[in-house]
Amino acid sequence: MKKNILFVVMAFSLMACTKSKQVDQVTAEDVQVSDVQNQTILSQDVLIQEAKSKPLTNVVLTENHWDFKEVKKGESVEHNYEITNTGENPLIISHVKPGCGCTAPDYTKEPILPGQKGVITLKFDSSSFDGLQNKQAEVYANVENAPIVISFSANVIN
């Protein structure tokens, strides 16, 4: 009888230790997820800080939204957003960050002098989508209100 009681106490102790380790593991995973989220926020702050580290200027976009209308599923389409430097300092686009992996950005890499124009291109791959899609990208440049948000919409049909 004493052996049975001792065995039950040991079993409960062992289960308590096992559960404690599982809780520690979940906590460690939560910290890892939190670190990844903090790195994402930090990277956006770093991008803004980097963009604003140059002398600020002003810009005008010919449009900040484009409607591709109907796009056949699997088709890739692209649009050029024209950006004009209306300020007194060179415009430097340091990064264009799309909202998802279906959008590939390209942009004028060299400084855009005052009065000159540059281009930001967004290319959309419709392979994984159906129906109305709204996508955006953030443009990091040496302007007061960085990032500049540009967007597009497309109705993906079969």
DODRENMI-161559 format. One record per atom (N, C-alpha, C): chain; x, y, z; residue number from 1. Coordinates in steps of 0.2 Angstrom, whole numbers. Example, Ala and Ser with C-alpha at 12.3 -4.5 7.8 and 13.67 -1.06 7.14 Angstrom:
   unit      c1      c2      c3   pos
      A      66     -28      39     1
      A      62     -22      39     1
      A      66     -16      39     1
      A      64     -11      35     2
      A      68      -5      36     2
      A      64       0      39     2
REM end
This chain:
   unit      c1      c2      c3   pos
      A       4      -6       0     1
      A       0       0       0     1
      A       4       6       0     1
      A      10       6       4     2
      A      14      12       5     2
      A      18      13      -2     2
      A      19       7      -6     3
      A      22       8     -12     3
      A      18      11     -17     3
      A      11       9     -17     4
      A       6      12     -22     4
      A       6      20     -21     4
      A       5      22     -14     5
      A       5      29     -13     5
      A      11      33     -15     5
      A      17      30     -14     6
      A      23      33     -16     6
      A      23      33     -24     6
      A      21      28     -27     7
      A      21      28     -34     7
      A      16      34     -37     7
      A      10      35     -34     8
      A       6      40     -36     8
      A       9      47     -35     8
      A      12      48     -29     9
      A      15      54     -28     9
      A      20      56     -33     9
      A      24      51     -35    10
      A      30      52     -39    10
      A      27      53     -46    10
      A      22      50     -48    11
      A      18      51     -55    11
      A      16      58     -55    11
      A      12      60     -50    12
      A      10      67     -50    12
      A      16      72     -50    12
      A      21      71     -47    13
      A      27      75     -47    13
      A      30      76     -54    13
      A      30      70     -57    14
      A      33      69     -64    14
      A      29      73     -69    14
      A      22      72     -68    15
      A      17      76     -73    15
      A      18      83     -72    15
      A      19      86     -66    16
      A      19      93     -64    16
      A      26      96     -67    16
      A      31      92     -67    17
      A      37      94     -70    17
      A      37      94     -78    17
      A      33      89     -81    18
      A      32      89     -88    18
      A      28      95     -90    18
      A      23      97     -87    19
      A      18     102     -88    19
      A      22     109     -88    19
      A      26     109     -83    20
      A      30     115     -82    20
      A      35     117     -88    20
      A      38     111     -90    21
      A      43     112     -96    21
      A      39     114    -102    21
      A      33     111    -103    22
      A      29     113    -109    22
      A      27     121    -108    22
      A      25     123    -102    23
      A      23     130    -102    23
      A      29     135    -103    23
      A      35     132    -101    24
      A      41     136    -102    24
      A      43     136    -110    24
      A      41     131    -114    25
      A      42     131    -121    25
      A      38     135    -124    25
      A      31     136    -122    26
      A      26     140    -125    26
      A      28     147    -124    26
      A      31     149    -118    27
      A      33     156    -117    27
      A      39     158    -121    27
      A      43     153    -122    28
      A      49     154    -126    28
      A      47     156    -133    28
      A      42     152    -136    29
      A      39     153    -143    29
      A      36     160    -143    29
      A      32     162    -138    30
      A      29     168    -138    30
      A      34     174    -138    30
      A      39     173    -135    31
      A      45     178    -135    31
      A      47     178    -142    31
      A      49     173    -145    32
      A      51     173    -152    32
      A      46     176    -157    32
      A      40     175    -156    33
      A      35     178    -161    33
      A      35     186    -159    33
      A      35     188    -153    34
      A      35     195    -151    34
      A      42     198    -154    34
      A      47     195    -154    35
      A      54     198    -156    35
      A      53     199    -164    35
      A      50     194    -167    36
      A      49     195    -175    36
      A      44     201    -176    36
      A      39     202    -172    37
      A      34     207    -173    37
      A      38     214    -171    37
      A      42     214    -166    38
      A      46     220    -165    38
      A      51     222    -170    38
      A      54     216    -173    39
      A      59     218    -179    39
      A      55     221    -185    39
      A      49     219    -186    40
      A      45     221    -191    40
      A      44     229    -190    40
      A      42     230    -184    41
      A      40     237    -182    41
      A      47     241    -183    41
      A      52     238    -180    42
      A      59     242    -180    42
      A      61     243    -187    42
      A      60     238    -191    43
      A      62     239    -198    43
      A      59     245    -202    43
      A      52     246    -200    44
      A      49     251    -203    44
      A      51     258    -200    44
      A      52     258    -194    45
      A      55     264    -191    45
      A      62     266    -193    45
      A      66     261    -195    46
      A      73     262    -197    46
      A      72     264    -204    46
      A      68     262    -208    47
      A      67     264    -215    47
      A      64     271    -215    47
      A      60     273    -211    48
      A      58     280    -211    48
      A      64     285    -208    48
      A      67     282    -203    49
      A      73     286    -201    49
      A      78     287    -206    49
      A      80     282    -210    50
      A      85     282    -215    50
      A      82     287    -221    50
      A      76     287    -223    51
      A      73     291    -228    51
      A      74     298    -226    51
      A      72     300    -220    52
      A      72     307    -217    52
      A      79     309    -215    52
      A      84     305    -216    53
      A      90     307    -214    53
      A      93     312    -219    53
      A      91     312    -225    54
      A      93     316    -230    54
      A      89     323    -230    54
      A      92     328    -233    55
      A      88     335    -233    55
      A      81     333    -236    55
      A      76     336    -233    56
      A      69     334    -235    56
      A      67     338    -241    56
      A      63     335    -245    57
      A      60     339    -251    57
      A      53     338    -252    57
      A      50     340    -257    58
      A      42     339    -258    58
      A      41     335    -265    58
      A      36     332    -265    59
      A      34     328    -271    59
      A      27     328    -273    59
      A      26     327    -280    60
      A      19     326    -282    60
      A      19     320    -286    60
      A      14     316    -285    61
      A      12     310    -289    61
      A       7     311    -294    61
      A       8     309    -300    62
      A       2     310    -305    62
      A      -4     306    -303    62
      A      -3     301    -300    63
      A      -9     297    -296    63
      A      -6     293    -291    63
      A     -10     292    -286    64
      A      -8     287    -280    64
      A     -11     281    -280    64
      A     -16     280    -285    65
      A     -20     274    -286    65
      A     -21     272    -293    65
      A     -21     266    -295    66
      A     -22     264    -302    66
      A     -27     258    -302    66
      A     -32     258    -306    67
      A     -36     252    -307    67
      A     -35     249    -314    67
      A     -32     242    -313    68
      A     -31     238    -319    68
      A     -37     236    -322    68
      A     -43     237    -319    69
      A     -49     234    -321    69
      A     -49     226    -321    69
      A     -51     223    -326    70
      A     -51     216    -327    70
      A     -45     213    -329    70
      A     -42     208    -325    71
      A     -36     205    -326    71
      A     -37     197    -326    71
      A     -35     194    -332    72
      A     -36     186    -332    72
      A     -31     183    -327    72
      A     -34     178    -323    73
      A     -30     175    -318    73
      A     -24     172    -321    73
      A     -18     173    -318    74
      A     -12     171    -320    74
      A      -8     176    -324    74
      A     -11     181    -326    75
      A      -8     187    -330    75
      A      -4     191    -325    75
      A       1     194    -327    76
      A       5     199    -324    76
      A       4     206    -327    76
      A       3     211    -323    77
      A       2     217    -326    77
      A       6     222    -321    77
      A       8     228    -324    78
      A      12     233    -321    78
      A       9     240    -322    78
      A      11     244    -318    79
      A       9     251    -319    79
      A      15     256    -316    79
      A      16     261    -320    80
      A      21     266    -318    80
      A      18     272    -315    80
      A      20     273    -309    81
      A      18     279    -305    81
      A      23     285    -306    81
      A      21     290    -309    82
      A      26     296    -310    82
      A      27     300    -304    82
      A      33     301    -302    83
      A      34     306    -296    83
      A      38     311    -298    83
      A      36     318    -296    84
      A      40     324    -298    84
      A      43     327    -291    84
      A      49     329    -292    85
      A      52     332    -286    85
      A      50     340    -287    85
      A      46     342    -282    86
      A      44     349    -282    86
      A      48     353    -277    86
      A      52     350    -274    87
      A      56     354    -268    87
      A      62     356    -271    87
      A      67     358    -266    88
      A      73     361    -267    88
      A      79     357    -267    88
      A      78     351    -264    89
      A      83     346    -263    89
      A      82     340    -267    89
      A      87     336    -269    90
      A      87     330    -273    90
      A      82     325    -269    90
      A      78     322    -273    91
      A      73     317    -270    91
      A      77     310    -270    91
      A      77     307    -265    92
      A      80     300    -264    92
      A      75     295    -262    92
      A      73     290    -266    93
      A      69     285    -264    93
      A      73     280    -262    93
      A      73     278    -255    94
      A      77     273    -252    94
      A      75     266    -252    94
      A      68     265    -253    95
      A      65     259    -253    95
      A      58     259    -255    95
      A      55     254    -258    96
      A      48     253    -259    96
      A      46     246    -257    96
      A      42     246    -252    97
      A      40     240    -248    97
      A      33     238    -250    97
      A      32     233    -254    98
      A      25     231    -256    98
      A      21     227    -250    98
      A      15     228    -250    99
      A      11     225    -245    99
      A      11     217    -245    99
      A      12     214    -251   100
      A      12     207    -251   100
      A      17     204    -256   100
      A      19     198    -256   101
      A      23     195    -261   101
      A      21     195    -268   101
      A      15     196    -270   102
      A      12     196    -276   102
      A      14     202    -280   102
      A      16     207    -277   103
      A      18     214    -280   103
      A      26     215    -280   103
      A      28     216    -286   104
      A      36     217    -286   104
      A      37     224    -288   104
      A      41     228    -284   105
      A      42     235    -285   105
      A      48     236    -289   105
      A      49     242    -292   106
      A      55     244    -295   106
      A      54     252    -295   106
      A      60     255    -295   107
      A      59     263    -294   107
      A      66     266    -296   107
      A      66     272    -297   108
      A      72     276    -299   108
      A      76     276    -293   108
      A      82     273    -295   109
      A      87     273    -289   109
      A      92     279    -288   109
      A      93     282    -294   110
      A      97     288    -293   110
      A      93     294    -290   110
      A      97     299    -287   111
      A      93     305    -285   111
      A      89     309    -290   111
      A      83     311    -289   112
      A      79     314    -293   112
      A      80     322    -292   112
      A      83     326    -296   113
      A      84     333    -295   113
      A      78     337    -295   113
      A      78     343    -291   114
      A      72     347    -291   114
      A      69     348    -298   114
      A      63     348    -299   115
      A      60     349    -306   115
      A      60     343    -310   115
      A      63     338    -308   116
      A      64     332    -312   116
      A      59     326    -310   116
      A      58     321    -314   117
      A      53     316    -313   117
      A      57     309    -312   117
      A      54     305    -308   118
      A      56     298    -308   118
      A      50     293    -308   118
      A      51     287    -308   119
      A      46     282    -309   119
      A      46     277    -303   119
      A      40     275    -301   120
      A      39     269    -296   120
      A      35     264    -300   120
      A      37     258    -301   121
      A      33     253    -305   121
      A      31     248    -300   121
      A      25     246    -300   122
      A      22     240    -297   122
      A      20     235    -302   122
      A      22     229    -301   123
      A      20     223    -305   123
      A      16     218    -301   123
      A      10     217    -303   124
      A       6     212    -300   124
      A       5     205    -303   124
      A       6     200    -300   125
      A       5     193    -302   125
      A      -1     191    -299   125
      A      -6     190    -304   126
      A     -13     188    -302   126
      A     -14     180    -301   126
      A      -9     176    -301   127
      A      -9     169    -301   127
      A     -13     166    -295   127
      A     -12     169    -290   128
      A     -15     166    -283   128
      A     -22     169    -281   128
      A     -25     173    -286   129
      A     -30     177    -283   129
      A     -36     177    -288   129
      A     -42     178    -285   130
      A     -49     178    -288   130
      A     -52     184    -286   130
      A     -56     187    -290   131
      A     -61     193    -288   131
      A     -57     199    -287   131
      A     -60     204    -284   132
      A     -58     211    -283   132
      A     -52     211    -278   132
      A     -46     213    -280   133
      A     -40     214    -276   133
      A     -38     221    -275   133
      A     -36     223    -269   134
      A     -34     230    -268   134
      A     -27     229    -264   134
      A     -22     231    -267   135
      A     -15     231    -265   135
      A     -12     237    -264   135
      A      -6     238    -260   136
      A      -3     244    -259   136
      A       4     243    -258   136
      A       8     248    -258   137
      A      15     248    -257   137
      A      17     255    -253   137
      A      22     254    -249   138
      A      25     260    -246   138
      A      31     263    -249   138
      A      31     269    -250   139
      A      37     272    -254   139
      A      41     276    -248   139
      A      47     274    -247   140
      A      51     278    -242   140
      A      56     282    -245   140
      A      55     289    -244   141
      A      59     294    -247   141
      A      60     300    -242   141
      A      65     304    -244   142
      A      66     310    -240   142
      A      61     315    -240   142
      A      55     314    -238   143
      A      49     318    -238   143
      A      46     318    -231   143
      A      43     324    -229   144
      A      40     325    -222   144
      A      36     319    -220   144
      A      31     317    -224   145
      A      26     312    -223   145
      A      28     305    -225   145
      A      34     303    -224   146
      A      36     296    -226   146
      A      32     291    -222   146
      A      30     285    -224   147
      A      30     283    -231   147
      A      24     286    -235   147
      A      26     286    -242   148
      A      20     288    -246   148
      A      17     281    -248   148
      A      10     281    -248   149
      A       7     275    -250   149
      A       4     276    -257   149
      A       6     271    -261   150
      A       3     270    -268   150
      A      -1     264    -268   150
      A      -6     263    -272   151
      A     -10     257    -272   151
      A     -13     256    -279   151
      A     -16     250    -280   152
      A     -19     248    -286   152
      A     -25     243    -284   152
      A     -29     242    -289   153
      A     -35     237    -288   153
      A     -35     233    -295   153
      A     -38     227    -294   154
      A     -39     223    -300   154
      A     -44     218    -299   154
      A     -48     217    -304   155
      A     -53     212    -303   155
      A     -51     206    -307   155
      A     -48     201    -303   156
      A     -46     195    -307   156
      A     -51     190    -309   156
      A     -51     188    -315   157
      A     -56     184    -318   157
      A     -53     178    -321   157
      A     -57     172    -321   158
      A     -55     166    -324   158
      A     -55     166    -332   158
REM end
